[in-house]
């Protein structure tokens, strides 16, 4: 199980900062930013190997479930679609 920053969002923010620098903003004047979008990823294959049972409510909250036996992912790995991602994205204030 992993709860961490949403990588595509981090890359977009990095591109925005790079764009500001390339357009003449001094790097020292750009404020430090922290991630605001986070993803919950659960690996059912590893949980099963460790003898753990993940509650269905936690699986329902996950942004991505990894594992062939998952009801949320018939393939080995299946990220959520755009409409589900918008509903499940969590923001840190």
mmCIF file as gemmi writes it, N, C-alpha and C atoms, coordinates in Angstrom:
data_model
loop_
_atom_site.group_PDB
_atom_site.id
_atom_site.type_symbol
_atom_site.label_atom_id
_atom_site.label_alt_id
_atom_site.label_comp_id
_atom_site.label_asym_id
_atom_site.label_entity_id
_atom_site.label_seq_id
_atom_site.pdbx_PDB_ins_code
_atom_site.Cartn_x
_atom_site.Cartn_y
_atom_site.Cartn_z
_atom_site.occupancy
_atom_site.B_iso_or_equiv
_atom_site.pdbx_formal_charge
_atom_site.auth_seq_id
_atom_site.auth_asym_id
_atom_site.pdbx_PDB_model_num
ATOM 1 N N . UNK Axp A 1 ? 0.854 -1.16 0 1 0 ? 1 A 1
ATOM 2 C CA . UNK Axp A 1 ? 0 0 0 1 0 ? 1 A 1
ATOM 3 C C . UNK Axp A 1 ? 0.904 1.228 0 1 0 ? 1 A 1
ATOM 4 N N . UNK Axp A 2 ? 0.522 2.191 -0.782 1 0 ? 2 A 1
ATOM 5 C CA . UNK Axp A 2 ? 1.311 3.408 -0.906 1 0 ? 2 A 1
ATOM 6 C C . UNK Axp A 2 ? 0.382 4.612 -0.995 1 0 ? 2 A 1
ATOM 7 N N . UNK Axp A 3 ? 0.717 5.655 -0.272 1 0 ? 3 A 1
ATOM 8 C CA . UNK Axp A 3 ? -0.013 6.919 -0.356 1 0 ? 3 A 1
ATOM 9 C C . UNK Axp A 3 ? 1.028 7.989 -0.62 1 0 ? 3 A 1
ATOM 10 N N . UNK Axp A 4 ? 1.009 8.535 -1.82 1 0 ? 4 A 1
ATOM 11 C CA . UNK Axp A 4 ? 2.038 9.499 -2.169 1 0 ? 4 A 1
ATOM 12 C C . UNK Axp A 4 ? 1.542 10.503 -3.18 1 0 ? 4 A 1
ATOM 13 N N . UNK Axp A 5 ? 2.407 11.44 -3.546 1 0 ? 5 A 1
ATOM 14 C CA . UNK Axp A 5 ? 1.998 12.489 -4.48 1 0 ? 5 A 1
ATOM 15 C C . UNK Axp A 5 ? 1.663 11.929 -5.858 1 0 ? 5 A 1
ATOM 16 N N . UNK Axp A 6 ? 0.738 12.575 -6.525 1 0 ? 6 A 1
ATOM 17 C CA . UNK Axp A 6 ? 0.347 12.224 -7.881 1 0 ? 6 A 1
ATOM 18 C C . UNK Axp A 6 ? 1.457 12.686 -8.819 1 0 ? 6 A 1
ATOM 19 N N . UNK Axp A 7 ? 2.158 11.729 -9.455 1 0 ? 7 A 1
ATOM 20 C CA . UNK Axp A 7 ? 3.326 12.075 -10.27 1 0 ? 7 A 1
ATOM 21 C C . UNK Axp A 7 ? 3.006 12.925 -11.496 1 0 ? 7 A 1
ATOM 22 N N . UNK Axp A 8 ? 1.949 12.643 -12.253 1 0 ? 8 A 1
ATOM 23 C CA . UNK Axp A 8 ? 1.66 13.536 -13.384 1 0 ? 8 A 1
ATOM 24 C C . UNK Axp A 8 ? 1.442 14.984 -12.945 1 0 ? 8 A 1
ATOM 25 N N . UNK Axp A 9 ? 0.817 15.178 -11.792 1 0 ? 9 A 1
ATOM 26 C CA . UNK Axp A 9 ? 0.616 16.536 -11.284 1 0 ? 9 A 1
ATOM 27 C C . UNK Axp A 9 ? 1.962 17.186 -10.933 1 0 ? 9 A 1
ATOM 28 N N . UNK Axp A 10 ? 2.876 16.412 -10.344 1 0 ? 10 A 1
ATOM 29 C CA . UNK Axp A 10 ? 4.206 16.954 -10.025 1 0 ? 10 A 1
ATOM 30 C C . UNK Axp A 10 ? 4.952 17.361 -11.291 1 0 ? 10 A 1
ATOM 31 N N . UNK Axp A 11 ? 4.835 16.536 -12.345 1 0 ? 11 A 1
ATOM 32 C CA . UNK Axp A 11 ? 5.515 16.86 -13.595 1 0 ? 11 A 1
ATOM 33 C C . UNK Axp A 11 ? 4.932 18.117 -14.232 1 0 ? 11 A 1
ATOM 34 N N . UNK Axp A 12 ? 3.606 18.293 -14.133 1 0 ? 12 A 1
ATOM 35 C CA . UNK Axp A 12 ? 2.984 19.516 -14.659 1 0 ? 12 A 1
ATOM 36 C C . UNK Axp A 12 ? 3.496 20.74 -13.913 1 0 ? 12 A 1
ATOM 37 N N . UNK Axp A 13 ? 3.605 20.622 -12.591 1 0 ? 13 A 1
ATOM 38 C CA . UNK Axp A 13 ? 4.103 21.749 -11.795 1 0 ? 13 A 1
ATOM 39 C C . UNK Axp A 13 ? 5.562 22.068 -12.151 1 0 ? 13 A 1
ATOM 40 N N . UNK Axp A 14 ? 6.358 21.023 -12.368 1 0 ? 14 A 1
ATOM 41 C CA . UNK Axp A 14 ? 7.759 21.227 -12.76 1 0 ? 14 A 1
ATOM 42 C C . UNK Axp A 14 ? 7.833 21.939 -14.106 1 0 ? 14 A 1
ATOM 43 N N . UNK Axp A 15 ? 6.934 21.562 -15.024 1 0 ? 15 A 1
ATOM 44 C CA . UNK Axp A 15 ? 6.909 22.219 -16.334 1 0 ? 15 A 1
ATOM 45 C C . UNK Axp A 15 ? 6.518 23.69 -16.194 1 0 ? 15 A 1
ATOM 46 N N . UNK Axp A 16 ? 5.58 23.993 -15.309 1 0 ? 16 A 1
ATOM 47 C CA . UNK Axp A 16 ? 5.188 25.389 -15.081 1 0 ? 16 A 1
ATOM 48 C C . UNK Axp A 16 ? 6.361 26.209 -14.54 1 0 ? 16 A 1
ATOM 49 N N . UNK Axp A 17 ? 7.091 25.631 -13.603 1 0 ? 17 A 1
ATOM 50 C CA . UNK Axp A 17 ? 8.245 26.336 -13.03 1 0 ? 17 A 1
ATOM 51 C C . UNK Axp A 17 ? 9.319 26.535 -14.088 1 0 ? 17 A 1
ATOM 52 N N . UNK Axp A 18 ? 9.57 25.498 -14.898 1 0 ? 18 A 1
ATOM 53 C CA . UNK Axp A 18 ? 10.551 25.612 -15.975 1 0 ? 18 A 1
ATOM 54 C C . UNK Axp A 18 ? 10.15 26.702 -16.956 1 0 ? 18 A 1
ATOM 55 N N . UNK Axp A 19 ? 8.861 26.761 -17.28 1 0 ? 19 A 1
ATOM 56 C CA . UNK Axp A 19 ? 8.364 27.788 -18.187 1 0 ? 19 A 1
ATOM 57 C C . UNK Axp A 19 ? 8.603 29.187 -17.62 1 0 ? 19 A 1
ATOM 58 N N . UNK Axp A 20 ? 8.352 29.358 -16.327 1 0 ? 20 A 1
ATOM 59 C CA . UNK Axp A 20 ? 8.581 30.665 -15.691 1 0 ? 20 A 1
ATOM 60 C C . UNK Axp A 20 ? 10.047 31.062 -15.779 1 0 ? 20 A 1
ATOM 61 N N . UNK Axp A 21 ? 10.938 30.099 -15.521 1 0 ? 21 A 1
ATOM 62 C CA . UNK Axp A 21 ? 12.383 30.389 -15.571 1 0 ? 21 A 1
ATOM 63 C C . UNK Axp A 21 ? 12.809 30.744 -16.989 1 0 ? 21 A 1
ATOM 64 N N . UNK Axp A 22 ? 12.296 29.996 -17.975 1 0 ? 22 A 1
ATOM 65 C CA . UNK Axp A 22 ? 12.66 30.264 -19.368 1 0 ? 22 A 1
ATOM 66 C C . UNK Axp A 22 ? 12.103 31.592 -19.872 1 0 ? 22 A 1
ATOM 67 N N . UNK Axp A 23 ? 11.064 32.102 -19.205 1 0 ? 23 A 1
ATOM 68 C CA . UNK Axp A 23 ? 10.508 33.395 -19.586 1 0 ? 23 A 1
ATOM 69 C C . UNK Axp A 23 ? 11.069 34.538 -18.742 1 0 ? 23 A 1
ATOM 70 N N . UNK Axp A 24 ? 12.157 34.273 -18.013 1 0 ? 24 A 1
ATOM 71 C CA . UNK Axp A 24 ? 12.864 35.358 -17.352 1 0 ? 24 A 1
ATOM 72 C C . UNK Axp A 24 ? 12.69 35.507 -15.855 1 0 ? 24 A 1
ATOM 73 N N . UNK Axp A 25 ? 11.841 34.713 -15.225 1 0 ? 25 A 1
ATOM 74 C CA . UNK Axp A 25 ? 11.683 34.813 -13.774 1 0 ? 25 A 1
ATOM 75 C C . UNK Axp A 25 ? 12.926 34.234 -13.1 1 0 ? 25 A 1
ATOM 76 N N . UNK Axp A 26 ? 13.433 34.94 -12.11 1 0 ? 26 A 1
ATOM 77 C CA . UNK Axp A 26 ? 14.601 34.433 -11.402 1 0 ? 26 A 1
ATOM 78 C C . UNK Axp A 26 ? 14.185 33.242 -10.527 1 0 ? 26 A 1
ATOM 79 N N . UNK Axp A 27 ? 14.951 32.14 -10.587 1 0 ? 27 A 1
ATOM 80 C CA . UNK Axp A 27 ? 14.593 30.952 -9.807 1 0 ? 27 A 1
ATOM 81 C C . UNK Axp A 27 ? 14.42 31.221 -8.311 1 0 ? 27 A 1
ATOM 82 N N . UNK Axp A 28 ? 15.199 32.139 -7.768 1 0 ? 28 A 1
ATOM 83 C CA . UNK Axp A 28 ? 15.107 32.456 -6.348 1 0 ? 28 A 1
ATOM 84 C C . UNK Axp A 28 ? 13.81 33.145 -5.958 1 0 ? 28 A 1
ATOM 85 N N . UNK Axp A 29 ? 13.119 33.716 -6.946 1 0 ? 29 A 1
ATOM 86 C CA . UNK Axp A 29 ? 11.877 34.418 -6.637 1 0 ? 29 A 1
ATOM 87 C C . UNK Axp A 29 ? 10.635 33.523 -6.783 1 0 ? 29 A 1
ATOM 88 N N . UNK Axp A 30 ? 10.84 32.278 -7.227 1 0 ? 30 A 1
ATOM 89 C CA . UNK Axp A 30 ? 9.72 31.348 -7.366 1 0 ? 30 A 1
ATOM 90 C C . UNK Axp A 30 ? 9.53 30.624 -6.035 1 0 ? 30 A 1
ATOM 91 N N . UNK Axp A 31 ? 8.332 30.662 -5.455 1 0 ? 31 A 1
ATOM 92 C CA . UNK Axp A 31 ? 8.116 30.019 -4.161 1 0 ? 31 A 1
ATOM 93 C C . UNK Axp A 31 ? 8.191 28.493 -4.25 1 0 ? 31 A 1
ATOM 94 N N . UNK Axp A 32 ? 8.61 27.888 -3.16 1 0 ? 32 A 1
ATOM 95 C CA . UNK Axp A 32 ? 8.642 26.428 -3.065 1 0 ? 32 A 1
ATOM 96 C C . UNK Axp A 32 ? 7.204 25.935 -2.925 1 0 ? 32 A 1
ATOM 97 N N . UNK Axp A 33 ? 6.862 24.912 -3.678 1 0 ? 33 A 1
ATOM 98 C CA . UNK Axp A 33 ? 5.506 24.363 -3.635 1 0 ? 33 A 1
ATOM 99 C C . UNK Axp A 33 ? 5.543 22.93 -3.119 1 0 ? 33 A 1
ATOM 100 N N . UNK Axp A 34 ? 4.485 22.548 -2.424 1 0 ? 34 A 1
ATOM 101 C CA . UNK Axp A 34 ? 4.34 21.177 -1.963 1 0 ? 34 A 1
ATOM 102 C C . UNK Axp A 34 ? 3.229 20.51 -2.752 1 0 ? 34 A 1
ATOM 103 N N . UNK Axp A 35 ? 3.278 19.18 -2.864 1 0 ? 35 A 1
ATOM 104 C CA . UNK Axp A 35 ? 2.208 18.483 -3.598 1 0 ? 35 A 1
ATOM 105 C C . UNK Axp A 35 ? 0.843 18.728 -2.959 1 0 ? 35 A 1
ATOM 106 N N . UNK Axp A 36 ? -0.181 18.771 -3.797 1 0 ? 36 A 1
ATOM 107 C CA . UNK Axp A 36 ? -1.542 18.952 -3.298 1 0 ? 36 A 1
ATOM 108 C C . UNK Axp A 36 ? -2.452 17.786 -3.685 1 0 ? 36 A 1
ATOM 109 N N . UNK Axp A 37 ? -2.028 16.97 -4.651 1 0 ? 37 A 1
ATOM 110 C CA . UNK Axp A 37 ? -2.814 15.805 -5.058 1 0 ? 37 A 1
ATOM 111 C C . UNK Axp A 37 ? -2.054 14.545 -4.657 1 0 ? 37 A 1
ATOM 112 N N . UNK Axp A 38 ? -2.76 13.603 -4.051 1 0 ? 38 A 1
ATOM 113 C CA . UNK Axp A 38 ? -2.148 12.37 -3.583 1 0 ? 38 A 1
ATOM 114 C C . UNK Axp A 38 ? -2.93 11.171 -4.105 1 0 ? 38 A 1
ATOM 115 N N . UNK Axp A 39 ? -2.218 10.055 -4.311 1 0 ? 39 A 1
ATOM 116 C CA . UNK Axp A 39 ? -2.838 8.824 -4.787 1 0 ? 39 A 1
ATOM 117 C C . UNK Axp A 39 ? -2.627 7.711 -3.767 1 0 ? 39 A 1
ATOM 118 N N . UNK Axp A 40 ? -3.657 6.885 -3.605 1 0 ? 40 A 1
ATOM 119 C CA . UNK Axp A 40 ? -3.584 5.693 -2.778 1 0 ? 40 A 1
ATOM 120 C C . UNK Axp A 40 ? -3.522 4.5 -3.725 1 0 ? 40 A 1
ATOM 121 N N . UNK Axp A 41 ? -2.427 3.722 -3.637 1 0 ? 41 A 1
ATOM 122 C CA . UNK Axp A 41 ? -2.233 2.549 -4.478 1 0 ? 41 A 1
ATOM 123 C C . UNK Axp A 41 ? -2.117 1.337 -3.569 1 0 ? 41 A 1
ATOM 124 N N . UNK Axp A 42 ? -2.883 0.286 -3.884 1 0 ? 42 A 1
ATOM 125 C CA . UNK Axp A 42 ? -2.865 -0.941 -3.087 1 0 ? 42 A 1
ATOM 126 C C . UNK Axp A 42 ? -2.436 -2.095 -3.984 1 0 ? 42 A 1
ATOM 127 N N . UNK Axp A 43 ? -1.45 -2.859 -3.518 1 0 ? 43 A 1
ATOM 128 C CA . UNK Axp A 43 ? -0.958 -4.023 -4.24 1 0 ? 43 A 1
ATOM 129 C C . UNK Axp A 43 ? -1.532 -5.269 -3.571 1 0 ? 43 A 1
ATOM 130 N N . UNK Axp A 44 ? -2.567 -5.856 -4.184 1 0 ? 44 A 1
ATOM 131 C CA . UNK Axp A 44 ? -3.213 -7.025 -3.607 1 0 ? 44 A 1
ATOM 132 C C . UNK Axp A 44 ? -2.337 -8.27 -3.675 1 0 ? 44 A 1
ATOM 133 N N . UNK Axp A 45 ? -1.472 -8.366 -4.679 1 0 ? 45 A 1
ATOM 134 C CA . UNK Axp A 45 ? -0.576 -9.511 -4.782 1 0 ? 45 A 1
ATOM 135 C C . UNK Axp A 45 ? 0.363 -9.56 -3.582 1 0 ? 45 A 1
ATOM 136 N N . UNK Axp A 46 ? 0.926 -8.418 -3.214 1 0 ? 46 A 1
ATOM 137 C CA . UNK Axp A 46 ? 1.819 -8.351 -2.058 1 0 ? 46 A 1
ATOM 138 C C . UNK Axp A 46 ? 1.046 -8.576 -0.763 1 0 ? 46 A 1
ATOM 139 N N . UNK Axp A 47 ? -0.139 -8.001 -0.658 1 0 ? 47 A 1
ATOM 140 C CA . UNK Axp A 47 ? -0.947 -8.191 0.546 1 0 ? 47 A 1
ATOM 141 C C . UNK Axp A 47 ? -1.272 -9.672 0.74 1 0 ? 47 A 1
ATOM 142 N N . UNK Axp A 48 ? -1.609 -10.353 -0.339 1 0 ? 48 A 1
ATOM 143 C CA . UNK Axp A 48 ? -1.915 -11.779 -0.256 1 0 ? 48 A 1
ATOM 144 C C . UNK Axp A 48 ? -0.674 -12.568 0.163 1 0 ? 48 A 1
ATOM 145 N N . UNK Axp A 49 ? 0.498 -12.218 -0.396 1 0 ? 49 A 1
ATOM 146 C CA . UNK Axp A 49 ? 1.742 -12.911 -0.047 1 0 ? 49 A 1
ATOM 147 C C . UNK Axp A 49 ? 2.087 -12.723 1.434 1 0 ? 49 A 1
ATOM 148 N N . UNK Axp A 50 ? 1.695 -11.571 2.001 1 0 ? 50 A 1
ATOM 149 C CA . UNK Axp A 50 ? 1.951 -11.307 3.416 1 0 ? 50 A 1
ATOM 150 C C . UNK Axp A 50 ? 0.831 -11.833 4.313 1 0 ? 50 A 1
ATOM 151 N N . UNK Axp A 51 ? -0.221 -12.382 3.712 1 0 ? 51 A 1
ATOM 152 C CA . UNK Axp A 51 ? -1.341 -12.9 4.481 1 0 ? 51 A 1
ATOM 153 C C . UNK Axp A 51 ? -2.267 -11.821 5.012 1 0 ? 51 A 1
ATOM 154 N N . UNK Axp A 52 ? -2.3 -10.685 4.347 1 0 ? 52 A 1
ATOM 155 C CA . UNK Axp A 52 ? -3.152 -9.568 4.781 1 0 ? 52 A 1
ATOM 156 C C . UNK Axp A 52 ? -4.447 -9.531 3.982 1 0 ? 52 A 1
ATOM 157 N N . UNK Axp A 53 ? -5.501 -9.112 4.615 1 0 ? 53 A 1
ATOM 158 C CA . UNK Axp A 53 ? -6.783 -8.902 3.939 1 0 ? 53 A 1
ATOM 159 C C . UNK Axp A 53 ? -7.078 -7.407 3.943 1 0 ? 53 A 1
ATOM 160 N N . UNK Axp A 54 ? -7.282 -6.859 2.765 1 0 ? 54 A 1
ATOM 161 C CA . UNK Axp A 54 ? -7.582 -5.432 2.638 1 0 ? 54 A 1
ATOM 162 C C . UNK Axp A 54 ? -9.101 -5.27 2.649 1 0 ? 54 A 1
ATOM 163 N N . UNK Axp A 55 ? -9.638 -4.433 3.538 1 0 ? 55 A 1
ATOM 164 C CA . UNK Axp A 55 ? -11.094 -4.242 3.599 1 0 ? 55 A 1
ATOM 165 C C . UNK Axp A 55 ? -11.634 -3.659 2.287 1 0 ? 55 A 1
ATOM 166 N N . UNK Axp A 56 ? -12.826 -4.088 1.887 1 0 ? 56 A 1
ATOM 167 C CA . UNK Axp A 56 ? -13.428 -3.581 0.643 1 0 ? 56 A 1
ATOM 168 C C . UNK Axp A 56 ? -13.602 -2.064 0.636 1 0 ? 56 A 1
ATOM 169 N N . UNK Axp A 57 ? -13.843 -1.472 1.794 1 0 ? 57 A 1
ATOM 170 C CA . UNK Axp A 57 ? -14.006 -0.011 1.834 1 0 ? 57 A 1
ATOM 171 C C . UNK Axp A 57 ? -12.699 0.696 1.475 1 0 ? 57 A 1
ATOM 172 N N . UNK Axp A 58 ? -11.574 0.12 1.893 1 0 ? 58 A 1
ATOM 173 C CA . UNK Axp A 58 ? -10.282 0.708 1.546 1 0 ? 58 A 1
ATOM 174 C C . UNK Axp A 58 ? -9.989 0.513 0.063 1 0 ? 58 A 1
ATOM 175 N N . UNK Axp A 59 ? -10.363 -0.65 -0.472 1 0 ? 59 A 1
ATOM 176 C CA . UNK Axp A 59 ? -10.182 -0.889 -1.908 1 0 ? 59 A 1
ATOM 177 C C . UNK Axp A 59 ? -11.017 0.09 -2.733 1 0 ? 59 A 1
ATOM 178 N N . UNK Axp A 60 ? -12.2 0.411 -2.236 1 0 ? 60 A 1
ATOM 179 C CA . UNK Axp A 60 ? -13.067 1.351 -2.956 1 0 ? 60 A 1
ATOM 180 C C . UNK Axp A 60 ? -12.484 2.756 -2.976 1 0 ? 60 A 1
ATOM 181 N N . UNK Axp A 61 ? -11.711 3.106 -1.974 1 0 ? 61 A 1
ATOM 182 C CA . UNK Axp A 61 ? -11.105 4.441 -1.904 1 0 ? 61 A 1
ATOM 183 C C . UNK Axp A 61 ? -9.817 4.553 -2.714 1 0 ? 61 A 1
ATOM 184 N N . UNK Axp A 62 ? -9.221 3.419 -3.063 1 0 ? 62 A 1
ATOM 185 C CA . UNK Axp A 62 ? -7.919 3.429 -3.74 1 0 ? 62 A 1
ATOM 186 C C . UNK Axp A 62 ? -8.021 4.043 -5.133 1 0 ? 62 A 1
ATOM 187 N N . UNK Axp A 63 ? -6.99 4.801 -5.497 1 0 ? 63 A 1
ATOM 188 C CA . UNK Axp A 63 ? -6.916 5.367 -6.838 1 0 ? 63 A 1
ATOM 189 C C . UNK Axp A 63 ? -6.464 4.317 -7.84 1 0 ? 63 A 1
ATOM 190 N N . UNK Axp A 64 ? -5.68 3.33 -7.36 1 0 ? 64 A 1
ATOM 191 C CA . UNK Axp A 64 ? -5.203 2.254 -8.223 1 0 ? 64 A 1
ATOM 192 C C . UNK Axp A 64 ? -5.063 0.995 -7.384 1 0 ? 64 A 1
ATOM 193 N N . UNK Axp A 65 ? -5.514 -0.134 -7.955 1 0 ? 65 A 1
ATOM 194 C CA . UNK Axp A 65 ? -5.38 -1.428 -7.294 1 0 ? 65 A 1
ATOM 195 C C . UNK Axp A 65 ? -4.556 -2.315 -8.211 1 0 ? 65 A 1
ATOM 196 N N . UNK Axp A 66 ? -3.475 -2.883 -7.682 1 0 ? 66 A 1
ATOM 197 C CA . UNK Axp A 66 ? -2.598 -3.755 -8.45 1 0 ? 66 A 1
ATOM 198 C C . UNK Axp A 66 ? -2.832 -5.181 -7.986 1 0 ? 66 A 1
ATOM 199 N N . UNK Axp A 67 ? -3.048 -6.094 -8.917 1 0 ? 67 A 1
ATOM 200 C CA . UNK Axp A 67 ? -3.22 -7.496 -8.57 1 0 ? 67 A 1
ATOM 201 C C . UNK Axp A 67 ? -4.24 -8.155 -9.459 1 0 ? 67 A 1
ATOM 202 N N . UNK Axp A 68 ? -3.947 -9.364 -9.919 1 0 ? 68 A 1
ATOM 203 C CA . UNK Axp A 68 ? -4.808 -10.075 -10.859 1 0 ? 68 A 1
ATOM 204 C C . UNK Axp A 68 ? -6.13 -10.494 -10.233 1 0 ? 68 A 1
ATOM 205 N N . UNK Axp A 69 ? -6.18 -10.678 -8.923 1 0 ? 69 A 1
ATOM 206 C CA . UNK Axp A 69 ? -7.402 -11.144 -8.28 1 0 ? 69 A 1
ATOM 207 C C . UNK Axp A 69 ? -8.303 -10.006 -7.842 1 0 ? 69 A 1
ATOM 208 N N . UNK Axp A 70 ? -7.974 -8.791 -8.2 1 0 ? 70 A 1
ATOM 209 C CA . UNK Axp A 70 ? -8.736 -7.628 -7.766 1 0 ? 70 A 1
ATOM 210 C C . UNK Axp A 70 ? -10.034 -7.502 -8.548 1 0 ? 70 A 1
ATOM 211 N N . UNK Axp A 71 ? -11.115 -7.193 -7.835 1 0 ? 71 A 1
ATOM 212 C CA . UNK Axp A 71 ? -12.385 -6.952 -8.526 1 0 ? 71 A 1
ATOM 213 C C . UNK Axp A 71 ? -12.357 -5.608 -9.244 1 0 ? 71 A 1
ATOM 214 N N . UNK Axp A 72 ? -11.466 -4.685 -8.818 1 0 ? 72 A 1
ATOM 215 C CA . UNK Axp A 72 ? -11.352 -3.37 -9.454 1 0 ? 72 A 1
ATOM 216 C C . UNK Axp A 72 ? -10.454 -3.413 -10.668 1 0 ? 72 A 1
ATOM 217 N N . UNK Axp A 73 ? -9.601 -4.469 -10.767 1 0 ? 73 A 1
ATOM 218 C CA . UNK Axp A 73 ? -8.676 -4.49 -11.89 1 0 ? 73 A 1
ATOM 219 C C . UNK Axp A 73 ? -8.587 -5.882 -12.496 1 0 ? 73 A 1
ATOM 220 N N . UNK Axp A 74 ? -9.326 -6.13 -13.588 1 0 ? 74 A 1
ATOM 221 C CA . UNK Axp A 74 ? -9.248 -7.439 -14.216 1 0 ? 74 A 1
ATOM 222 C C . UNK Axp A 74 ? -7.871 -7.698 -14.82 1 0 ? 74 A 1
ATOM 223 N N . UNK Axp A 75 ? -7.177 -6.668 -15.212 1 0 ? 75 A 1
ATOM 224 C CA . UNK Axp A 75 ? -5.806 -6.826 -15.692 1 0 ? 75 A 1
ATOM 225 C C . UNK Axp A 75 ? -4.868 -6.745 -14.498 1 0 ? 75 A 1
ATOM 226 N N . UNK Axp A 76 ? -3.592 -6.916 -14.731 1 0 ? 76 A 1
ATOM 227 C CA . UNK Axp A 76 ? -2.64 -6.868 -13.624 1 0 ? 76 A 1
ATOM 228 C C . UNK Axp A 76 ? -2.583 -5.484 -12.995 1 0 ? 76 A 1
ATOM 229 N N . UNK Axp A 77 ? -2.782 -4.433 -13.788 1 0 ? 77 A 1
ATOM 230 C CA . UNK Axp A 77 ? -2.744 -3.062 -13.276 1 0 ? 77 A 1
ATOM 231 C C . UNK Axp A 77 ? -3.724 -2.222 -14.062 1 0 ? 77 A 1
ATOM 232 N N . UNK Axp A 78 ? -4.632 -1.547 -13.383 1 0 ? 78 A 1
ATOM 233 C CA . UNK Axp A 78 ? -5.623 -0.737 -14.075 1 0 ? 78 A 1
ATOM 234 C C . UNK Axp A 78 ? -5.853 0.562 -13.333 1 0 ? 78 A 1
ATOM 235 N N . UNK Axp A 79 ? -5.365 1.687 -13.865 1 0 ? 79 A 1
ATOM 236 C CA . UNK Axp A 79 ? -5.656 2.973 -13.226 1 0 ? 79 A 1
ATOM 237 C C . UNK Axp A 79 ? -7.099 3.374 -13.472 1 0 ? 79 A 1
ATOM 238 N N . UNK Axp A 80 ? -7.587 4.286 -12.676 1 0 ? 80 A 1
ATOM 239 C CA . UNK Axp A 80 ? -8.958 4.766 -12.821 1 0 ? 80 A 1
ATOM 240 C C . UNK Axp A 80 ? -9.113 5.617 -14.061 1 0 ? 80 A 1
ATOM 241 N N . UNK Axp A 81 ? -10.334 5.659 -14.581 1 0 ? 81 A 1
ATOM 242 C CA . UNK Axp A 81 ? -10.643 6.508 -15.72 1 0 ? 81 A 1
ATOM 243 C C . UNK Axp A 81 ? -10.79 7.953 -15.275 1 0 ? 81 A 1
ATOM 244 N N . UNK Axp A 82 ? -10.903 8.902 -16.211 1 0 ? 82 A 1
ATOM 245 C CA . UNK Axp A 82 ? -10.969 10.324 -15.87 1 0 ? 82 A 1
ATOM 246 C C . UNK Axp A 82 ? -12.128 10.683 -14.953 1 0 ? 82 A 1
ATOM 247 N N . UNK Axp A 83 ? -13.319 10.101 -15.175 1 0 ? 83 A 1
ATOM 248 C CA . UNK Axp A 83 ? -14.458 10.468 -14.333 1 0 ? 83 A 1
ATOM 249 C C . UNK Axp A 83 ? -14.28 9.923 -12.918 1 0 ? 83 A 1
ATOM 250 N N . UNK Axp A 84 ? -13.734 8.724 -12.779 1 0 ? 84 A 1
ATOM 251 C CA . UNK Axp A 84 ? -13.496 8.156 -11.458 1 0 ? 84 A 1
ATOM 252 C C . UNK Axp A 84 ? -12.369 8.896 -10.752 1 0 ? 84 A 1
ATOM 253 N N . UNK Axp A 85 ? -11.327 9.31 -11.507 1 0 ? 85 A 1
ATOM 254 C CA . UNK Axp A 85 ? -10.198 10.017 -10.905 1 0 ? 85 A 1
ATOM 255 C C . UNK Axp A 85 ? -10.649 11.365 -10.339 1 0 ? 85 A 1
ATOM 256 N N . UNK Axp A 86 ? -11.532 12.054 -11.064 1 0 ? 86 A 1
ATOM 257 C CA . UNK Axp A 86 ? -12.022 13.35 -10.587 1 0 ? 86 A 1
ATOM 258 C C . UNK Axp A 86 ? -12.804 13.176 -9.291 1 0 ? 86 A 1
ATOM 259 N N . UNK Axp A 87 ? -13.564 12.088 -9.207 1 0 ? 87 A 1
ATOM 260 C CA . UNK Axp A 87 ? -14.365 11.83 -8.014 1 0 ? 87 A 1
ATOM 261 C C . UNK Axp A 87 ? -13.487 11.44 -6.832 1 0 ? 87 A 1
ATOM 262 N N . UNK Axp A 88 ? -12.381 10.732 -7.119 1 0 ? 88 A 1
ATOM 263 C CA . UNK Axp A 88 ? -11.595 10.193 -6.007 1 0 ? 88 A 1
ATOM 264 C C . UNK Axp A 88 ? -10.349 11.012 -5.688 1 0 ? 88 A 1
ATOM 265 N N . UNK Axp A 89 ? -10.056 12.06 -6.452 1 0 ? 89 A 1
ATOM 266 C CA . UNK Axp A 89 ? -8.848 12.825 -6.154 1 0 ? 89 A 1
ATOM 267 C C . UNK Axp A 89 ? -9.006 13.545 -4.816 1 0 ? 89 A 1
ATOM 268 N N . UNK Axp A 90 ? -7.961 13.472 -4.049 1 0 ? 90 A 1
ATOM 269 C CA . UNK Axp A 90 ? -7.977 14.107 -2.725 1 0 ? 90 A 1
ATOM 270 C C . UNK Axp A 90 ? -6.991 15.261 -2.732 1 0 ? 90 A 1
ATOM 271 N N . UNK Axp A 91 ? -7.4 16.345 -2.138 1 0 ? 91 A 1
ATOM 272 C CA . UNK Axp A 91 ? -6.538 17.516 -2.061 1 0 ? 91 A 1
ATOM 273 C C . UNK Axp A 91 ? -6.187 17.801 -0.622 1 0 ? 91 A 1
ATOM 274 N N . UNK Axp A 92 ? -4.953 18.169 -0.425 1 0 ? 92 A 1
ATOM 275 C CA . UNK Axp A 92 ? -4.465 18.518 0.913 1 0 ? 92 A 1
ATOM 276 C C . UNK Axp A 92 ? -4.501 20.037 1.025 1 0 ? 92 A 1
ATOM 277 N N . UNK Axp A 93 ? -5.145 20.538 2.014 1 0 ? 93 A 1
ATOM 278 C CA . UNK Axp A 93 ? -5.28 21.989 2.171 1 0 ? 93 A 1
ATOM 279 C C . UNK Axp A 93 ? -4.246 22.523 3.12 1 0 ? 93 A 1
